[in-house]
Amino acid sequence: MAVRIVTDTVASISPADRERLAIATVAIHVYNGSQPLSEDELSDTGFYARLDDMDGLPTTSQPSPAE
């Protein structure tokens, strides 16, 4: 039986290491109120810049099994 490693993007594993170790990643979801944003859409600097414009603190949710 083969074993695969799957992690979310919060692990911040470099693309080179993900490829070298065959690690699959799935994005968690970040919500600004009811507006969902995929973590893949937000760079570190982009996310922090958006914090000032948000009504409250963002929340997160795990990916669905289909993702």
Backbone as a ProteinNet text record, in pm:
[ID]
protein_1_A
[PRIMARY]
MAVRIVTDTVASISPADRERLAIATVAIHVYNGSQPLSEDELSDTGFYARLDDMDGLPTTSQPSPAE
[TERTIARY]
84.9	0	89.8	61.1	138.3	91.7	183.6	152.8	180.9	87.9	105	93.5	167.3	158.1	74.8	-27.7	-112.9	-118.9	-96	-100.7	-173.5	-208.8	-267	-154.7	-189.6	-88.2	-31.7	-92.1	-38.3	98.7	127.2	256.6	372.8	347.1	449.5	570.5	543.9	651	685.3	811.2	853	811.6	787.1	752.3	858.1	983.6	1090.8	1081.8	1057.9	1045.7	919.2	808.4	685.2	707.4	775.5	801.3	898.6	1005.6	1107.9	1052.2	962.4	907.5	769.1	719.5	587.1	477	479.5	379.4	268.3	146	30.7	-20.5	-65.5	-120.7	-261.1	-343.6	-476.9	-489.1	-558.5	-571.7	-683.4	-659.2	-768.4	-840.7	-957.1	-1033.5	-1034.2	-1014	-1015.2	-1141.6	-1214.3	-1338.9	-1326.3	-1369.2	-1386.1	-1536.3	-1588	-1733.6	-1785.6	-1872.1	-1924.2	-1853.6	-1755.7	-1684.1	-1567.9	-1576.9	-1467.1	-1351.8	-1232.1	-1112.1	-1022.7	-981.2	-889.4	-754.8	-691.7	-561.1	-461.8	-479.3	-390.9	-398.9	-510.7	-527.9	-456.8	-411.7	-355.5	-208	-126.3	14.1	23.2	135.6	151.2	129.5	192.2	178.7	38	-23.2	-159.7	-259.2	-241.5	-331.4	-322.4	-201.5	-185.1	-233.6	-218.5	-269.5	-421.9	-487.3	-634.1	-690.3	-611.2	-660.8	-716.7	-652.8	-700.9	-839.5	-871.8	-1000.2	-1111.5	-1079.2	-1179.7	-1259.3	-1386.9	-1473.6	-1436.1	-1387.4	-1346.6	-1230.8	-1194.8	-1087.8	-1135.8	-1050.2	-1089.2	-1102.6	-1179.5	-1193.1	-1146.4	-1122.5	-1077.3	-1167.4	-1158.8	-1234.3	-1150.5	-1166	-1093	-1149.8	-1070.1	-1120.6	-1220.9	-1304.1	-1400	-1326.4	-1382.2	-1317.5	-1294.6	-1379.5	-1364.7	-1242.5	-1199.7	-1084.7	-956.7
-117.3	0	124.1	216.1	339.1	439.9	519.8	624.7	759.1	851.7	986.2	1086.9	1194.1	1303	1413.6	1456.6	1567.1	1664.9	1791.6	1894.1	2016	2107.3	2231.4	2331.5	2439.9	2535.7	2615.3	2604.6	2673.2	2616.8	2496.4	2434.2	2510.2	2591.2	2674.7	2593.8	2481.1	2398.5	2455.2	2473.5	2534	2445.5	2506.9	2427.3	2321.9	2356.5	2260.2	2138.9	2162.6	2051.2	1970.5	2037.8	1963.3	1870.7	1919.5	1835.5	1722.5	1755.3	1655.7	1543.5	1578.2	1480.1	1429.1	1474.7	1434.6	1462	1582.1	1622.3	1698	1653.7	1722.5	1826	1940.4	2043	2080.9	2116.3	2170.7	2300.8	2395.5	2526.5	2526.1	2592.1	2619	2743	2770	2885.3	2993	3114.3	3229.8	3308.8	3347	3421.6	3560.6	3658.4	3794.7	3813.3	3789.4	3785.4	3663.7	3684.6	3572	3556.9	3641.9	3635.6	3537.4	3425	3327.5	3367.9	3348.3	3371	3248.6	3190.2	3077.6	3128.4	3054.6	3096.2	3112.1	3035.2	3047.4	3185.8	3254.7	3387.4	3496.8	3467.5	3569.3	3545.5	3640.7	3634.2	3685.2	3662.7	3713.2	3863.6	3936.1	4082.1	4124.1	4055.4	4088.1	4064	3956.2	3924.5	4031	4065.9	4163.5	4301.9	4336	4463.7	4467	4354	4346.4	4350.4	4314.2	4312.2	4447.4	4555.4	4688.6	4717.9	4659	4685.8	4591.1	4489.6	4392.8	4446.4	4409.6	4452.6	4388.1	4268.6	4195.1	4105	4018.5	3923.4	3817.1	3773.5	3668	3534.6	3446.1	3310	3213.7	3089.3	2988	2865.7	2784.7	2660	2558.5	2433.4	2327.5	2305.4	2248.5	2216.9	2102.4	2095.1	1984.2	1856.9	1740.4	1616	1611.7	1679.4	1678.8	1757.9	1852	1933.8	1856.8
0	0	0	-89.6	-99.6	4.8	50.8	147.2	81	93	37.8	151	140.1	237.1	174.3	247.1	204.1	320.1	290.6	394.1	339.5	428.5	377.8	354.9	289.9	249.7	366.2	483.2	600.9	637.5	595.4	626.7	564	464.1	399.1	352.4	292.1	236.1	99.3	73	-53.8	-171.5	-286.9	-405.6	-438.5	-420	-449.3	-356.8	-227.9	-134	-158.9	-192.9	-224.7	-342.3	-444.3	-561.5	-528.4	-460.3	-427.1	-340.3	-247.1	-154	-194.4	-309.1	-360.3	-257.6	-201	-102.6	-174.9	-155.1	-213.3	-113	-163.7	-75.5	-121.3	-24.8	-53.1	24.9	-32.3	30.3	133.8	245.9	338.8	287	340.6	294.5	401.9	357.7	446.2	414.2	517.8	499.9	559.5	480.8	529.4	543.8	664.1	680.9	608.1	510.2	432.2	298	270.2	142.3	150.6	77.9	83.2	-7.7	39.9	-38.6	-22	-133.2	-124.6	-76.4	11.4	61.7	-52.4	-159.3	-275	-338.3	-320.1	-378.6	-300.7	-181.9	-94.3	-68.2	-107.6	-67.8	75	140	277	282.7	191.8	194.2	155.3	60.7	20.4	132.6	205.8	315.9	423.9	464.3	571.8	529.3	403	354.6	361.7	338.1	341	482.3	582.2	719.9	762.9	722	759	702.3	588.2	522.8	568	646.9	689.5	808.1	813.6	923.2	1056.5	1052.4	1172.8	1137.3	1229.3	1200.8	1103	1012.4	918.6	991.4	932.4	984.3	876.6	914.7	819.2	825.7	720.4	714.8	638.4	676.7	609	468.9	379	245.2	251.6	149.9	143.1	100.2	124	81.6	-70.6	-146.8	-292.1	-338	-255.2	-294.4	-272.7
[MASK]
+++++++++++++++++++++++++++++++++++++++++++++++++++++++++++++++++++

